[in-house]
Amino acid sequence: MRATFLYEAGDVRVQDAPDPVIERPTDAIVRVVRSCVCGSDLHPYHTMSAADGPVPMGHEFLGTVEDVGSEVSGFKRGDLVVAPFAFADNTCEFCREGLHTSCPQGGFFAAGVGGAQAEAVRVPQAQGTLVRLPKDVDERLLPSLLTLADVYATGHHAAHQARVEPGDSVTVIGDGAVGLLAVLSAKQLGAERIILMGRHKDRTDLGRYFGATDVVAERGEEGIARVRELTGGHGTRAVLEAVGHMPAYEMAVGAVRPGGVISRVGVPQYEDAPIGFGSLFGPNVTLTGGPAPARAYIEPLLPGVLDGTVEPGRVFDRTLPLEQTPEGYRAMDQREALKVILTP
Amino acid sequence: MRATFLYEAGDVRVQDAPDPVIERPTDAIVRVVRSCVCGSDLHPYHTMSAADGPVPMGHEFLGTVEDVGSEVSGFKRGDLVVAPFAFADNTCEFCREGLHTSCPQGGFFAAGVGGAQAEAVRVPQAQGTLVRLPKDVDERLLPSLLTLADVYATGHHAAHQARVEPGDSVTVIGDGAVGLLAVLSAKQLGAERIILMGRHKDRTDLGRYFGATDVVAERGEEGIARVRELTGGHGTRAVLEAVGHMPAYEMAVGAVRPGGVISRVGVPQYEDAPIGFGSLFGPNVTLTGGPAPARAYIEPLLPGVLDGTVEPGRVFDRTLPLEQTPEGYRAMDQREALKVILTP
């Protein structure tokens, strides 16, 4: 089959690779119908050394079941399925609590498993991981369904962990796909005031469509001052941080109201950060978030996608065939495209 | 009057000072009946330079009202009162939300206000700050009532912010007064498993009396391993950190279960700390806590103290007259005393 590999920073290649096969009785093989490029794929695209490559890329996909291992039941060849970006058994104590990203049987689509920017993918723990979609689903819904694999689930996780509730005030940092879907999620949970911090007008316009009430283009101290100005001087009760770089964390600390919560879903590109008296402790600010247990959210979020209540698939603004995946990375990196969907 | 001042690290003096007077119409003057030395007083006792001194000390007291400003109503001379360690107007938006430590009119008993390790103290925002106690209260209850000013309220804040609930598993780091009262508070909120990390047997015995089910004397990696061993490998859902030094934070990160919460009430003696993928983010751990809005907790916690359901005053194991306050600091610093109560 054809599959995408990152060789080193900036070097993405689509090449021949062995067809995936059932390796364990809990595996399934899924033929990819749609996949896409993630903002988090851009982190290794910026920094990975050749010594760490090549690695298979892609962790978001819709597909049809092609084969299942002997311990996988309830799925048959041809079923349309979506998978969360982290596989999990869906039966352990963590999965039962909705924290599938901490499943001891779980893991990520990466080296040793395979990537989803490919014609087919091996899915470990398929019974617990895959979610079947309706057979006759309208093809126009595929982009929105694909967002359940990661970006919509991750945006929802940000708002969910921040316990956004009706009437709430929320700042969303980042106008990438996750930030915009954090706006959508905050709106769904009833937030009244949603301030979107982002500098790309086409993206922040989509953010307004999803429910942002204000847009702040300034960054750093100016951005913090603007959020405080909009909120009577104190900031918003919740800040959803969908970037992962230190300046975004610093803006979150500046924009959160005393007693409020910073919910991070952008993968942190730092380990140490300020959390002492002058940042989080003094004003009793809570810090939460992490990788989204997307599997826990797919079923609750699915009905709104299927009936058209929400259209998270609007974050896709470019469609490319799998062979042009490297162009997808380039376009997203250059901010020419918000999010690129890939077809076989 | 006589009052306590810290001149520099290790140098505490009781000396003559001007009697406090009403400076603003919102002030009251309270004659101190009981005060005490706090674990947090030991931080400047260890590190303060002579250039920053002398500073008035003490922020926990019970007393009788001696005088009130023209804008203070509802209190009369002779009323027995307790005050939270942070004064506040109790009417602003933050106070109404129960976050009195963020009151714009609020502040701490410190330079410019006066300290409570003294014969009398000026209380700013007295109307909002003071809570009247029953006139005929049994003198044996005074130590427990005094803990409402800080250590019991702070232990309660740790458990409250961690949202401890019936059946919960909790680790408490630190066997000082706050740690022990965090144990008591976790027990009150229904925690089933309470692991107390501490090395002083007389203190951990009191912790067992307050509700600890297990005691871990080991520290660092060994302490973490022991907590994990006691909890099926994963740690406890909540960790209440009542120390404030970096090793205690590191133990908290090691002892918390994925998806769990670290609630800090020990004043952090650091600003930067690990919060990235390898510490908080990857396992979706929440970090919360801060200075306790004691004012919000005094009224709800008062009935249990008055009827003897709880005896938080057991943390006091030495009584000294005000003149011997320096000996109180020395004894607490040397771990000879857990917490020293001062009489006029």
Interface residues (C-beta under 8 A of the other chain):
Chain A: F94 E97 L99 T101 S102 Q161 P258 G259 R264 V267 P268 Y270 E271 D272 A273 P274 I275 G276 F277 G278 S279 L280 F281 G282 P283 N284 V285 T286 L287 T288 G289 G290 P291 P293
Chain B: F94 E97 L99 T101 S102 Q161 P258 G259 R264 V267 P268 Y270 E271 D272 A273 P274 I275 G276 F277 G278 S279 L280 F281 G282 P283 N284 V285 T286 L287 T288 G289 G290 P291 P293
